[in-house]
Amino acid sequence: MKDISKVIKLHVDKERQLFKVPRASFTDTDVFESERNAIFNRCWLYLGHASELAKPGQFVTRTVAGRNVIFNRDAGGKFNAFMNTCPHRGATVCRDRSGTAKNFQCFYHGWVFGNDGKLKDQPGKESYCEGFNDQGGADLVPAPRHEEYRGFHFIAFDKDIVDLPTYLGSAREYIDLVADQSEVGMAIVGGTQEYSLRANWKLLVENSIDGYHASTTHASYLDYLKGTVGSLSPVPLVGHGRDLGNGHAVIEYSAPWGRPVGQSIPAWGDQGKADIEKIVAGLAQRFGAERAQRIALKNRNLLIFPNLIINDIMAVTVRTFYPLAPNFLHVNAWALAPTEESDWSRKSRLENFLEFLGPGGFATPDDVEALQQCQTGYENVREAGWNDISKGMGKAQPAMDDEIQMRAFWTEWNSRLTRAHAA
C-alpha cells in the first residue's frame, strides 16, 4: 500500500480561519482500505436496538463493517452478538434476516448451536474425541466486544478498545434526550429502510449533520410545507452546532415542523394539541420544565463516530451505513418511537417519517442526488483538489448551519489514519 500521508493531510489555518479537506480522500482506493483498518476495525459500531429482540429467542442478522453477525437473545434473555460463521468449515450458520430460534443449524454439515452460541450436536459426533469441545473452540465465536447504552447495542472488533460509555463521552447527553422521550422504553417501529448510493461514505456523514444545505437542497419540501395549510408553526429554524469529542458531533435547533413528542402544528387539530400537551406535561413531571422543553421542542442531528446517525427531528431515525467501495455505500435506517405513544401519535410520527426521511421521502432523494453529484465532481480532483468546511470557524458558538460538526469528524478521521500509518 502506498504512503497516503499527503492524501489524508488536512489544510487547517486557524489564523485565517480555514479548514480544507483533500478531495482525493473521497476517491483514493488506499484511503478506503486504510479506513477499514484504522476506523471500522477500531471503533464501536452500532449493531441494533434492544427493542428488536423483545423476547428470548428472537434474532436478527446484520452486516457490520463487512462481517455477518447474529444479534440475538438467548433462552435466559441475554443479548448476544455472534460471528455468523460455523466453527467447523466456515459456512454462514443463520441465513434468515430475522426470526425466533432455540437453535441455529448450519446447513452444510448439520452442526447445531443453541441460541447461547454453544455447540449442542453434530452428526457423527462419535467420530470426535471425548471432550472435543471442552475449551469451547467449536462454539459460535462472539464479537470481540459487545456493550449497550440506553438500549443501543454496539460491537467492536478491537478487544482492547475503551468501554462504550468512555467512547461515547459527551454524546451520551444527546442519546439520553432521545431515550428519555419514553417512560417505558423506545422501540424500533416496523421494518428497515435499505438503499445504496454512488458516493463516498464520508459524504453521508457530513450531509446527516449539515444544517447549511436545508434551505437549498430541500427547498421543495419547505415549499410543500408552506403550501399546506397548518403544516408549520411560527417557531424559527435556529440553533447551534457542537463538537462532542472523539469525532462525535451534533446540531441542536428549533424548527417550525411538528414533533409528535412535544411540538404541535395547527394541522393536527384539537386532538393533536391535547395529545402533545399531555406528553409535555408527563415529561415535565419526570424531568422538570426546562429539560422537558428541551426534549419536546429541540431537534437534534447526532453523529456517533464513525457512522451512526440519530436524527431526532420531525420523527426519530436511526441510520447506519458502510462503504463498499470509495464511491459506493449501503444504508440501513429505522424509525424509533416511544413504546407507549397513542395510536394518533404513532400515525403522525410515521407520516412525518415517511414524508421526509428515507428513499421515498422528500429529503433522501435530494440528498442522494447532491452526494452523487459531489462524487462526480471529484473526477476533477487533480485540478480542483479541496473541499472547504470553514464556515463558522471563528465563532465562539457556531450556529446550526455552520460546519463545526464536520470539522469534528474530519479531525478524528485524520488523527486515526495518521496514527495508523505512523505505527
DAJOZI-V537303 format. One record per residue. N is the residue number from 1. RES is the residue in three letters. PSI is psi in radians with two decimals (999 if undefined). D_FIRST is the distance of its C-alpha to the first C-alpha in Angstrom with 1 decimal. Layout:
N	RES	PSI	D_FIRST
N	RES	PSI	D_FIRST
This chain:
1	MET	2.40	0.0
2	LYS	2.87	3.8
3	ASP	2.06	6.7
4	ILE	0.19	8.4
5	SER	-0.65	11.6
6	LYS	-0.56	13.6
7	VAL	-0.53	12.9
8	ILE	-0.04	14.1
9	LYS	2.18	16.9
10	LEU	2.69	20.3
11	HIS	1.81	23.4
12	VAL	2.09	26.2
13	ASP	1.66	29.5
14	LYS	-0.60	32.1
15	GLU	-0.74	34.9
16	ARG	0.00	34.5
17	GLN	0.94	33.6
18	LEU	2.42	30.4
19	PHE	1.94	27.3
20	LYS	2.55	24.7
21	VAL	2.32	21.4
22	PRO	2.21	18.9
23	ARG	-0.39	19.2
24	ALA	-0.40	15.7
25	SER	-0.28	14.9
26	PHE	-0.16	16.9
27	THR	-0.35	15.2
28	ASP	2.21	11.5
29	THR	-0.63	9.6
30	ASP	-0.59	6.5
31	VAL	-0.77	9.5
32	PHE	-0.81	11.2
33	GLU	-0.64	8.9
34	SER	-0.65	9.1
35	GLU	-0.69	12.8
36	ARG	-0.77	13.4
37	ASN	-0.84	12.6
38	ALA	-0.38	13.9
39	ILE	-1.10	16.8
40	PHE	-0.38	17.9
41	ASN	-0.03	17.6
42	ARG	0.10	19.2
43	CYS	2.81	22.0
44	TRP	2.32	25.4
45	LEU	2.42	25.5
46	TYR	2.32	28.8
47	LEU	-0.83	30.2
48	GLY	3.09	33.7
49	HIS	2.52	37.2
50	ALA	-0.58	39.9
51	SER	-0.33	42.3
52	GLU	-0.29	40.5
53	LEU	1.16	41.7
54	ALA	-0.47	45.2
55	LYS	2.63	46.7
56	PRO	2.45	45.8
57	GLY	-0.34	44.2
58	GLN	2.63	42.4
59	PHE	2.74	38.7
60	VAL	2.65	36.1
61	THR	2.44	32.7
62	ARG	2.64	29.7
63	THR	2.08	26.0
64	VAL	1.96	24.2
65	ALA	0.76	20.4
66	GLY	-0.08	20.3
67	ARG	2.41	22.8
68	ASN	2.15	26.3
69	VAL	2.44	28.8
70	ILE	2.10	32.5
71	PHE	2.01	34.2
72	ASN	2.99	37.8
73	ARG	2.29	41.0
74	ASP	-3.10	42.6
75	ALA	-0.46	46.3
76	GLY	0.01	46.7
77	GLY	0.01	45.1
78	LYS	2.41	41.9
79	PHE	2.36	38.8
80	ASN	2.74	35.9
81	ALA	1.90	32.3
82	PHE	2.50	31.4
83	MET	2.20	28.3
84	ASN	1.09	29.8
85	THR	2.24	29.0
86	CYS	2.29	31.7
87	PRO	-0.30	31.5
88	HIS	-1.20	33.0
89	ARG	0.14	30.8
90	GLY	0.10	28.5
91	ALA	2.72	30.3
92	THR	2.24	30.6
93	VAL	-0.94	33.8
94	CYS	2.05	35.1
95	ARG	0.01	34.7
96	ASP	2.65	37.0
97	ARG	-0.60	35.9
98	SER	2.94	38.7
99	GLY	-2.83	42.0
100	THR	2.31	44.0
101	ALA	2.34	43.7
102	LYS	-0.55	45.2
103	ASN	2.75	42.9
104	PHE	2.23	39.7
105	GLN	2.21	39.9
106	CYS	2.19	37.0
107	PHE	-0.28	38.3
108	TYR	-1.03	36.7
109	HIS	0.08	38.7
110	GLY	0.23	40.8
111	TRP	2.45	39.6
112	VAL	2.30	41.2
113	PHE	2.39	39.9
114	GLY	2.89	42.0
115	ASN	0.04	40.9
116	ASP	0.08	40.3
117	GLY	-0.12	37.5
118	LYS	2.44	39.7
119	LEU	2.19	40.1
120	LYS	-0.58	43.7
121	ASP	2.75	44.3
122	GLN	2.26	42.8
123	PRO	2.43	44.7
124	GLY	0.50	45.8
125	LYS	-0.33	45.3
126	GLU	-0.27	48.1
127	SER	-0.08	45.7
128	TYR	2.64	43.5
129	CYS	2.72	44.7
130	GLU	2.37	46.6
131	GLY	0.35	44.5
132	PHE	-0.69	41.4
133	ASN	0.45	40.0
134	ASP	-0.51	41.6
135	GLN	0.00	38.2
136	GLY	0.19	37.1
137	GLY	-0.23	34.2
138	ALA	0.17	35.4
139	ASP	2.85	35.7
140	LEU	2.49	33.4
141	VAL	2.15	30.4
142	PRO	2.72	30.7
143	ALA	2.52	27.9
144	PRO	-0.68	26.8
145	ARG	2.47	28.6
146	HIS	2.05	31.1
147	GLU	2.91	33.4
148	GLU	2.54	35.7
149	TYR	2.07	37.1
150	ARG	0.67	40.2
151	GLY	-0.17	39.5
152	PHE	2.06	35.8
153	HIS	2.36	33.8
154	PHE	2.65	30.2
155	ILE	2.82	27.8
156	ALA	2.55	24.7
157	PHE	0.05	22.3
158	ASP	1.89	22.1
159	LYS	-0.31	25.3
160	ASP	0.16	25.4
161	ILE	2.68	25.3
162	VAL	2.77	28.4
163	ASP	2.77	31.3
164	LEU	-0.81	31.5
165	PRO	-0.68	34.4
166	THR	-0.74	32.6
167	TYR	-0.77	29.4
168	LEU	-0.62	31.6
169	GLY	-2.23	33.6
170	SER	-0.26	35.6
171	ALA	-0.35	34.5
172	ARG	-0.56	37.0
173	GLU	-0.69	39.8
174	TYR	-0.54	38.9
175	ILE	-0.69	38.3
176	ASP	-0.68	41.8
177	LEU	-0.50	43.2
178	VAL	-0.86	42.2
179	ALA	-0.56	43.1
180	ASP	-0.04	46.5
181	GLN	-0.31	47.6
182	SER	2.44	48.9
183	GLU	-0.46	51.4
184	VAL	-0.19	50.7
185	GLY	2.47	47.0
186	MET	2.69	44.6
187	ALA	2.51	43.7
188	ILE	2.33	41.4
189	VAL	2.22	43.6
190	GLY	-2.60	43.4
191	GLY	-2.69	40.2
192	THR	2.39	36.6
193	GLN	2.22	35.6
194	GLU	2.34	32.4
195	TYR	2.86	30.8
196	SER	2.78	27.6
197	LEU	2.68	26.6
198	ARG	1.29	24.3
199	ALA	2.86	22.7
200	ASN	2.51	20.0
201	TRP	-0.53	21.0
202	LYS	-0.44	21.2
203	LEU	-0.65	23.9
204	LEU	-0.56	26.0
205	VAL	-0.93	25.7
206	GLU	-0.85	27.1
207	ASN	-0.64	29.7
208	SER	-0.35	31.0
209	ILE	0.42	32.0
210	ASP	1.93	33.0
211	GLY	-0.10	36.7
212	TYR	-0.51	36.5
213	HIS	-0.14	36.1
214	ALA	-0.82	39.0
215	SER	-0.38	41.9
216	THR	-0.98	40.2
217	THR	-0.67	37.8
218	HIS	0.54	40.4
219	ALA	-0.61	43.5
220	SER	-0.63	44.9
221	TYR	-0.77	44.9
222	LEU	-0.66	46.6
223	ASP	-0.66	49.1
224	TYR	-0.80	49.7
225	LEU	-0.74	50.5
226	LYS	-0.54	52.8
227	GLY	-0.06	54.6
228	THR	2.04	55.2
229	VAL	2.21	58.2
230	GLY	0.14	57.6
231	SER	-0.15	53.8
232	LEU	2.54	53.1
233	SER	2.98	54.6
234	PRO	0.14	55.2
235	VAL	2.30	52.4
236	PRO	2.74	50.1
237	LEU	1.55	46.4
238	VAL	2.66	45.4
239	GLY	-2.78	43.3
240	HIS	2.81	40.5
241	GLY	2.71	36.8
242	ARG	2.36	35.5
243	ASP	2.07	32.4
244	LEU	0.05	32.7
245	GLY	2.77	30.0
246	ASN	0.32	26.9
247	GLY	-0.15	25.7
248	HIS	2.64	28.9
249	ALA	2.86	31.2
250	VAL	2.62	34.4
251	ILE	2.39	36.9
252	GLU	2.29	40.5
253	TYR	2.77	43.3
254	SER	2.73	46.6
255	ALA	2.75	47.0
256	PRO	-0.13	49.9
257	TRP	2.89	49.0
258	GLY	2.52	50.5
259	ARG	2.03	48.9
260	PRO	-0.25	50.5
261	VAL	-0.14	50.0
262	GLY	-0.05	52.1
263	GLN	1.99	52.6
264	SER	2.77	55.1
265	ILE	2.71	55.6
266	PRO	-0.60	59.0
267	ALA	-0.33	57.9
268	TRP	-0.16	57.8
269	GLY	-2.91	61.5
270	ASP	-0.67	63.7
271	GLN	-0.77	62.1
272	GLY	-0.77	58.6
273	LYS	-0.75	60.0
274	ALA	-0.73	61.8
275	ASP	-0.77	58.8
276	ILE	-0.76	56.6
277	GLU	-0.66	59.3
278	LYS	-0.72	59.5
279	ILE	-0.82	55.8
280	VAL	-0.65	55.7
281	ALA	-0.69	58.8
282	GLY	-0.69	57.2
283	LEU	-0.73	54.1
284	ALA	-0.65	56.5
285	GLN	-0.62	58.4
286	ARG	-0.64	55.2
287	PHE	-0.10	53.4
288	GLY	2.77	55.9
289	ALA	-0.73	56.3
290	GLU	-0.85	53.5
291	ARG	-0.63	50.7
292	ALA	-0.74	52.2
293	GLN	-0.63	52.1
294	ARG	-0.79	48.5
295	ILE	-0.75	47.6
296	ALA	-0.71	49.8
297	LEU	-0.35	49.4
298	LYS	2.39	45.9
299	ASN	2.66	42.9
300	ARG	2.31	39.4
301	ASN	1.92	35.8
302	LEU	2.27	33.7
303	LEU	2.17	30.0
304	ILE	1.97	28.8
305	PHE	2.34	25.1
306	PRO	-0.35	22.9
307	ASN	0.43	24.6
308	LEU	2.21	28.3
309	ILE	2.23	30.9
310	ILE	1.89	34.6
311	ASN	1.90	36.8
312	ASP	1.48	40.4
313	ILE	-2.10	42.1
314	MET	-0.21	44.8
315	ALA	3.06	43.5
316	VAL	2.16	40.8
317	THR	2.46	37.6
318	VAL	2.12	34.7
319	ARG	2.33	31.5
320	THR	2.71	28.0
321	PHE	2.63	25.1
322	TYR	2.48	21.6
323	PRO	2.40	18.9
324	LEU	-0.30	18.5
325	ALA	2.94	16.2
326	PRO	-0.46	15.5
327	ASN	0.48	19.1
328	PHE	2.33	20.9
329	LEU	2.75	22.3
330	HIS	2.39	25.1
331	VAL	2.42	27.9
332	ASN	2.41	30.6
333	ALA	2.60	33.6
334	TRP	2.61	36.8
335	ALA	2.44	40.2
336	LEU	2.45	41.4
337	ALA	2.76	45.1
338	PRO	2.30	47.8
339	THR	-0.65	49.2
340	GLU	0.10	52.8
341	GLU	2.71	52.9
342	SER	2.87	55.7
343	ASP	-0.68	55.6
344	TRP	-0.79	56.1
345	SER	-0.72	53.2
346	ARG	-0.73	50.9
347	LYS	-0.80	51.9
348	SER	-0.68	51.4
349	ARG	-0.85	48.0
350	LEU	-0.58	46.7
351	GLU	-0.77	48.3
352	ASN	-0.80	46.4
353	PHE	-0.87	43.1
354	LEU	-0.49	43.3
355	GLU	-0.64	44.7
356	PHE	-0.74	41.9
357	LEU	2.78	38.9
358	GLY	2.99	36.9
359	PRO	-0.33	36.3
360	GLY	0.08	40.1
361	GLY	-3.09	40.9
362	PHE	-0.65	41.4
363	ALA	-0.92	38.3
364	THR	-0.77	35.3
365	PRO	-0.65	35.8
366	ASP	-0.80	36.0
367	ASP	-0.75	32.8
368	VAL	-0.79	30.9
369	GLU	-0.76	32.1
370	ALA	-0.79	31.2
371	LEU	-0.66	27.6
372	GLN	-0.59	27.1
373	GLN	-0.61	28.6
374	CYS	-0.82	26.2
375	GLN	-0.68	23.2
376	THR	-0.70	25.1
377	GLY	-0.46	25.6
378	TYR	-0.07	21.9
379	GLU	-0.32	21.9
380	ASN	0.44	23.4
381	VAL	-0.56	20.5
382	ARG	-0.57	20.5
383	GLU	-0.58	24.2
384	ALA	1.58	24.7
385	GLY	0.05	21.7
386	TRP	2.44	23.1
387	ASN	2.46	24.8
388	ASP	2.13	27.7
389	ILE	0.94	28.7
390	SER	-0.13	31.2
391	LYS	2.20	34.3
392	GLY	0.20	36.5
393	MET	-0.52	34.4
394	GLY	0.02	37.6
395	LYS	2.50	39.7
396	ALA	-0.64	40.8
397	GLN	1.62	40.9
398	PRO	2.55	38.7
399	ALA	2.94	40.2
400	MET	-0.32	38.9
401	ASP	0.25	37.9
402	ASP	-2.99	35.9
403	GLU	0.45	32.2
404	ILE	-0.54	31.9
405	GLN	-0.80	30.6
406	MET	-0.63	27.5
407	ARG	-0.62	27.0
408	ALA	-0.79	27.2
409	PHE	-0.88	24.4
410	TRP	-0.58	22.1
411	THR	-0.77	22.8
412	GLU	-0.73	21.9
413	TRP	-0.87	18.7
414	ASN	-0.72	17.6
415	SER	-0.77	18.8
416	ARG	-0.77	16.9
417	LEU	-0.65	13.5
418	THR	-0.76	14.4
419	ARG	-0.72	15.6
420	ALA	-0.65	12.7
421	HIS	-0.23	10.4
422	ALA	-0.37	13.5
423	ALA	999	14.2
